Amino acid sequence: MDYQMMLQGIPVKVFLCRDGDWRHDTVFLYNTQKVITRVEIRAIIQYLYDEGYIKDRRTRYMIADGNTYEI
């Protein structure tokens, strides 16, 4: 199951792997601002964890700005 939402003004998509292993899940943060700070990233990941969207706070995330991707 995948989720899409807007958190702190940042579009977020959560892609969960079908095998159920959190290490294969990915959170995409779509950069519509100049900079997404580490504080914002931590707050988003914490929210996703607290609300049960992700199983572990170490879930991989990627920042997409349209041209490049950062892990």
WOSUL-V646973 format. One record per pair of residues at least 4 apart in sequence whose C-alpha atoms are under 8 Angstrom apart, sorted by the first residue. I is the first residue (numbers start at 1). J is the second residue. D is the distance in Angstrom with one decimal. If there is no record, write none. Layout:
# WOSUL-V646973
i:I j:J d:D
i:I j:J d:D
This chain:
# WOSUL-V646973
i:1 j:15 d:7.0
i:1 j:16 d:5.9
i:1 j:17 d:7.9
i:1 j:18 d:7.8
i:2 j:13 d:7.2
i:2 j:14 d:5.5
i:2 j:15 d:4.8
i:2 j:16 d:5.9
i:3 j:13 d:5.6
i:3 j:14 d:5.0
i:3 j:15 d:6.8
i:3 j:53 d:7.8
i:4 j:11 d:7.4
i:4 j:12 d:5.7
i:4 j:13 d:4.4
i:4 j:14 d:6.4
i:5 j:11 d:6.0
i:5 j:12 d:5.3
i:5 j:13 d:6.5
i:6 j:10 d:5.4
i:6 j:11 d:4.5
i:6 j:12 d:5.8
i:7 j:11 d:6.5
i:7 j:12 d:6.8
i:7 j:44 d:6.8
i:8 j:40 d:7.7
i:8 j:44 d:7.9
i:10 j:29 d:6.7
i:10 j:30 d:6.4
i:10 j:31 d:6.8
i:10 j:32 d:6.8
i:11 j:29 d:6.1
i:11 j:30 d:5.4
i:11 j:31 d:7.7
i:11 j:32 d:7.9
i:12 j:27 d:7.1
i:12 j:28 d:5.7
i:12 j:29 d:4.8
i:12 j:30 d:6.3
i:13 j:27 d:5.8
i:13 j:28 d:5.1
i:13 j:29 d:6.8
i:14 j:25 d:7.6
i:14 j:26 d:6.1
i:14 j:27 d:4.5
i:14 j:28 d:6.4
i:14 j:53 d:7.6
i:14 j:54 d:7.9
i:15 j:25 d:5.8
i:15 j:26 d:5.3
i:15 j:27 d:6.2
i:15 j:28 d:8.0
i:16 j:20 d:7.5
i:16 j:22 d:7.5
i:16 j:24 d:7.3
i:16 j:25 d:4.6
i:16 j:26 d:6.7
i:16 j:54 d:7.9
i:17 j:21 d:6.8
i:17 j:22 d:7.4
i:17 j:24 d:5.7
i:17 j:25 d:5.3
i:21 j:25 d:7.3
i:22 j:54 d:7.3
i:22 j:55 d:6.0
i:22 j:56 d:6.6
i:22 j:59 d:6.5
i:23 j:59 d:6.1
i:23 j:60 d:7.2
i:24 j:59 d:8.0
i:24 j:60 d:7.9
i:25 j:59 d:6.4
i:25 j:60 d:6.7
i:26 j:59 d:6.4
i:26 j:60 d:5.1
i:26 j:61 d:5.4
i:26 j:62 d:7.3
i:27 j:59 d:7.3
i:27 j:60 d:6.3
i:27 j:61 d:4.5
i:27 j:62 d:6.3
i:28 j:61 d:5.7
i:28 j:62 d:4.9
i:28 j:63 d:5.9
i:28 j:64 d:6.9
i:29 j:61 d:7.3
i:29 j:62 d:6.2
i:29 j:63 d:4.8
i:29 j:64 d:6.2
i:30 j:63 d:5.9
i:30 j:64 d:4.9
i:30 j:65 d:6.0
i:30 j:66 d:8.0
i:31 j:35 d:7.3
i:31 j:36 d:6.9
i:31 j:63 d:6.5
i:31 j:64 d:5.8
i:31 j:65 d:4.8
i:31 j:66 d:7.9
i:32 j:65 d:7.1
i:36 j:40 d:6.4
i:36 j:41 d:7.0
i:37 j:41 d:6.3
i:38 j:42 d:6.1
i:39 j:43 d:6.2
i:40 j:44 d:6.1
i:41 j:45 d:6.1
i:42 j:46 d:6.0
i:43 j:47 d:6.1
i:44 j:48 d:6.2
i:45 j:49 d:6.1
i:45 j:57 d:6.2
i:46 j:50 d:6.0
i:46 j:57 d:6.6
i:47 j:51 d:6.0
i:48 j:52 d:6.1
i:48 j:53 d:5.0
i:48 j:54 d:5.8
i:49 j:53 d:5.9
i:49 j:54 d:5.0
i:49 j:55 d:6.2
i:49 j:56 d:6.4
i:49 j:57 d:6.1
i:54 j:59 d:7.2
i:55 j:59 d:7.7
i:60 j:71 d:7.5
i:61 j:71 d:6.2
i:62 j:69 d:6.4
i:62 j:70 d:5.5
i:62 j:71 d:4.8
i:63 j:69 d:5.7
i:63 j:70 d:5.3
i:63 j:71 d:6.8
i:64 j:68 d:6.2
i:64 j:69 d:4.9
i:64 j:70 d:7.0
i:65 j:69 d:6.9
